[in-house]
Amino acid sequence: MFYEIENMILGNIVQDPKKYFEHAQMFNPLMFEDVNNLFIYNAFVKIVKKGNEPDLISINKTIGQKKSINTHLVNLCSVPIMMPKEFQAGLQELYETSQRKMVHNTIIDINNSLQNHDSIDKVKTLVDTLQSKFNSPNDDKAKTLVTQLVEFTEDLHTKINTDGISGITTGFKSLDDFTNGWQKTDLIIIGGASSMGKTSFAVTTAFNAAKAKKPIAIFSYEMSSIQLLQRMVSLDSGIHSHWIRKGALDEKEIKKINTSVSKIEKMPIIIDDCNQTSLSYLLSKIKQYVITNKVQLILVDYLQLVSTTGGSREQEVSKVARALKNIAKELNVAVIALSQLNRGVGMRNNSKPTMADLRESGEIEQAADIVALIYRPEYYGLYEDEQGNPTNGLAKIIFAKGRNIGVGEINLKFIADLTKFEDYGPSERL
């Protein structure tokens, strides 16, 4: 019976790797007593750790010419696909069995160590190892107070060593001062009318995080990976992406671009120019990149283009927002999702956006920890503010909601020729 469960679980993840990524933290080699299953599982994990998608061909290639294992792998590809609840139950059984094995093996090691009169430090190390395995990230409830205090201390140390910024840097001083950086577990909604620069703003903050060696993943439903890379090269080199696309460059500019390209290819950046729009695909890929590439910041461009099933469009978008918030909490990452605004914003006397202007807003503002709206007065032909100050190149980032930071505004400078944002002036907390 036990071997049947092994075969079913392994066969299901071989046929549908998404199931592995959804439950990756529960899997371990101790689950598989059958030698063939263990061999195949190790090959599967090896492919995943390289950041590749495991399939029959890649697993077979990794295993090599081992006839009995190759035959077993083919057989696994024909096991019935389990329903989610059935798969979860089978996986739970294997997981609990593996935990019992781990405890049993560690107890034997401790007993042997005591009988051999090993140092007490060695025995304590074995006990600590056992405890640490039960305080896994898969089971938050099992975390002890001591573990939480250690995490708190580490977080405090991080703050001291990063000039007081506990989150992921945005690269903008005024923005970091206001938000303390993008925080893990937060869902950040960035809204803006068409051509307001919300993609450019969000990509810039993500790019700056990558420059600070924080792994990022960008899910783009409108722009191709080439277009996004061109934008990053433009950001780094200071050369307008229009000229990069045209190739109308002199020798000095080409040298700058080559330097930027060399720099960017070493950065921890993943661009997924999504060939699928489904929510399940997005969540599966997020989990994959977090597990295999240690991604800390996710950017989704944009919210309304992610599809799900059932209900009105507003209900669908609300479902996507809630799912992104849940995945941010579950995986301890920051998630930025862009959102369109309703078309009527520019037709009002006061074109400054509010949270109610989010398209299909529904529960977006409920799920979000931060709602930031981009507003450029000169886009609407407003070249002076209420006090008569020029608004040339002014971009306001309006924090309409800030669960832990409050509401307010910061000023950034928008350089239209480069489609680029820079620090401008002091923040205004309300």
N, C-alpha and C positions, 0 to 999 in steps of 0.2 A: 504493500500500500504506500509506504513512504517513498519508494523509488518512483512510483506512479506520479506522486505529487511533484517530486523533483523534475521529472520529465515534462509534466504539464507546465510548470512555472517557467522552466528554462526554454521549452519550446515556444511559449507565448512571447517571451522577450526577444527571442531570435526572430520570430515572425513580425513582431511589433515592438521595436526598441523603445517607443514612447512609454510603454508600461514600465520599463526599467527606469527611465529618467523620472517618472512620476513617484517612484518608490526607492530611488537609488540608495538612500541612507539605511534601508533595511537589509540590503543584500550584503552577503559576505561569503567567502569560500567554504566556511564550516557548514553551510546549508547543503552542500552536495557531497554525499557519501560515495555515490557512483563515480568511479575514476573517469569515465568518459565525460560525464556531466561536468566534473570539476575542470577537466582539460578545456572543454568548450567554454565554460564560464570565464576562466582565466583569459582565454583568447578574446572573448567578447569585451571584457574590461580593459584589456590592453589596447584595443582599437579605440574605445571610448576615451581613454586617457590621452591618446594622441589627438583628440578632437575630431575624430572621423565618425561617420555613421556606420555602425556594424550591420552587415547583411551576410547572406549565405556565402557569397564569393569572398568577401574580405575575411570572414571567420575561417573559412576553408584554407585560404592562403596563409593565415597566421598559424593555424594548426600544422600545416605541412602535410607530407605524405605519410599519414597514419591511417591505414585502411579501416580498422575497426571504429576509430573515432569519426572518420569522414562519413562512414555509413550511418553511424548513430546520429550525426548532425542532420543528415538528409531525413532520417526518420522523425527527428524533432520538428522538422518543418511541416509535418503532416498531422501533428497533434491538434485536437480541436481548440479553437479560440475560446477562452473562458470569458464569462460575463464579469464586469468589474467587481461585483461583490464576491463572486466565486474565486476570482484571482486574489483578491485581498485576503480572503479566509485562508487559502492555500499558502500564500506568502507568509501570513502571520504564523501559521503552524511551523513552517520551515525556520522562520526567524526565532521563535521560542525554543525550538529544538537546538538551534545553533548556539543560543545563549546558555542553555543548560550544558552543552558540550564545553563551551568556553569556561564556565565556572568549574566544571568537573576537572578539566585539564589544569587550570590554575591551582586548584586545591591539591592536586597530585604534585605539582611543582613546589608548592609551599611545604607540603609534607616531606618531600625528598630533601628540600633545603634544610628543614629542621633536623632530619635524621643525619644529614651530612655535617651538622654543626656549622653551617654557614653563618656569616655575620648577620646580625639582626637587621642591618641596613638592607641587605639583599632580600630578606624576608619582607621587610616593610615595602620595598620596591614592588615586589610581586602583589602585595595587598593593594598598593596604590594603583597599580596597573589595572587590577580587577575593578576597582572603584571607578577609575576614569572611563572604562569601557561602558559602565552603566550610566555615566553622566554624558551620554552621547548627544549630539545636536538633534538627533531624531526624537528624543524624548525630553522635552523641556521641563516637564513636570518632575522628572527624576533628578534635576539639577539640585544640588545641595546649596545651603546658604553660603558655605565656604566658596563654592564655585562662582556664585553670583558676586561675592565680595571680590574675588580675584578679577572677574570681568570688569567690575566697577573700577578697581585700582588700575587695570590696564588702560581703560578708557580715560581715566584722569591723567595718566602718564602721556597718552596720546595728545590730549588737549595741551599739556604743558609744552610738548615738543612741536606743536603746530601753531604757535602763536595764538592759542586759545580757540582755534577752530576745531570742533569735535567731529564735524561732518566731512563730506567730500567737497573739496574746494571747487568753486565755480570759475575761478580765475579773475573774478571781479571783486575788488576790495570792498566796495560799497555793498555789494550783494552778500559777500561772506560775512561782513559786519552785521548785516540785518538778519540773516538766516542762520549764522554759525555753520555755513556750508549745507549742502544737501544731506539730509539725515537718512541713515538706513532705516528701513521699515516704513518710510514715508511714501505716499503717493502724491506727486507734485503735478498739478494740472497747469499747463501754460496755454492760455487762450489769446487769440488775436484775430482780427479781421484778415481777409486775404491780402497778401503783399505787405503785411505789417512787419514781417521779419521774424515770426515766431520760430520757424525752422532754423533760421540762421542763429538766433539767440540760443536755442536749446542745443544745437550742434556745437556751438562755441563753448558752452559750459561743459558739455560732455568731452569735447576735445581737450579743454584745459584740465579736466580730471585725468584724462589719459596721459597728458604731459607730466602730471604729478604721479604717474605710475599706478593709477587706479584703473583696473581693467573695466572696460565699458562694452556694451552691446547696443547697437542701433538697429531698430526694426523700421525699415522705410517702405511705406506702401505707395509712395508717389515718385520718389527719386531713386535712380539706380545707384549701385555701389560706386560706379565710376563717377557719377555726378557728385556724390557725397565726398569722395576722395579728392576731386577737383576743388571742392569748397574748402576742405581741410588744408590742401596745399596752398590755396589762396590766403587762408587765414595765417598760415605760418610764414609764407614768403612775402605777403603784402602786395601781391600782384593780382589784379582783378581776374576773377574766374573766366570772364568773357574773353580776355586775351589768351588765357591758358587754353580754352576750348578752340579758339581760332588758330593758335600756334604762332601768332604774330608777336614774336619775342626776339629780343637781341641777345647777344652772347652772355651779358651780365645777368639778365633775367633767367636765362636757361640754367646758368650756374646756381642761382638762388633756388630754382625749382628742384634741381637735382639734389641739392642739400636738404630741402624740405622733404622730398620723397624718401631719401635715406633715413631721415629722422622718424618719419611717420611709420615706415614699415617695421620699425623696432618697437613701436608703441603697442600697448595691450588693447587693440581695437578690433571688434568684430562688427561687420556690417552685413545684415541680413535683409537684402532687398526682396521682401517676402513674395514668394510665388503662390502662397496661400493666404487667404484673409481670415480663416476661421480662428476663433478664440482658442480652441483646443490646440491648434498648431502653435499659436503664439506662446501659450503657457508651457507647452512641452519643450519648445526651443529655449525659453528663458531658463527652465530647470536644467536643461542640457548645458548651456553656456556657464551657468553658475557653478555646476558640479565640475565640469571639465576645464573651464578657463578661469575659474575664481572671479567671475564678473561681479562688480560691486554696484554698478550704475547701469540701469536700463533706460533707453529712450525709445518711445513708441510714437511714430509720426504717420498717421494721427489717429485719435481715438475713434472717430466716426467711421473709419474705414475697416475696423475690425468687425467681422460678422459673427453672429450667433443665431440660434434658432428660436423661434417662438416669440410671440408678443409683438407690440408696436415697436417702431424704431427707437422711441424714447426708452422703452423697457430694455431693448437690446443693448443700447449704449450704457444704460445704468448697470446692467449685468456685467459688461466689460469692465467698467470702472471698479465695481466691487471685487471682481476677480483679480484685477491688477493690485488693488490694495491688499488683498489676502495673500497674494504671492510675494509682495514686498515684505510682509510680516513673516511669512513662512520661511523665506530664504534669506532674510536679513539683508536686503538690498534696497537701494533707493530707486524708485521708478518714476520717470518723467513721462507724461503722456500729453501730447499736444491736442488742442481742441479748437474747432472752428467756432466762430461767433455767428449769431443770427445776422442775416443780411441787412436788417433795418437800422443797425447801429449808426452808420454814416449819414442816415437821412434825418436824424434828430438834431435839434438845436444844440444839444450837448452830446457830442460824439464820444465822450469819455466812457469806456465800457464798464459794465458792472457784472457781477456774478450771474445775474438773471439773463445776461446776453449769451451765455454759453449755449451752443446749439444742442437741442435735445438734452437740456441740462438735467432734468429729473433728479436722480440721486448722485450726480457727479460731484456736486459740492458737499454732499453728505459723506461720500467715500473718501474724498480728498483730504489730505492733511494741510496742503497748501494750494491755493488757487491764485496764480499770478497772471495778470492781464497786461498785454503790451499795448501801449498807446503812443503814437507819434502825431502830435498836433499838426505839424506842417503837411502831413499826408492829407488832412482835411482842409488845407488852405488856411490854417490858423498859424500866423507867423509871430504872434505875441501872446503871452499869457495874460491873466486878469490884471497883473501888476505892470504890464507894459514891457516885460522882459522878453527878449527874442527867443523864439523856440527853434531856431535853426539847428538841425541835427539832434534835437532833444528826443529821447525815447524814455517814457516813464514806464517803469515796471510797477504795476499797481497790485499790491497784495490784498486781495479782497477777502481772503481767508488765510489764517495762519494758526493752526491748532496750538502750536507751542511757541509761536513767535509774535503773535498779534497781527494787526493789520497796519498798512502804511504804504509808502511809496519810496522808490529809489530812482534816481536819475542816471541814465546811461547816455552815452553819445553814440549816435547812429551815423556811420559813414556810408552814405548811399553808394558811392562809386565802388566800394569794396564789399557792400552788403555785410558790414562788420559793426559790432558793438564794442565800445570801450568805456572805461570808467569816466564819469562826468563830474558828479558833485556829491554832496552829502545826502544821506538818507533822511526821510521824514516819517517818523513813527507816529501813528495816530492813537 
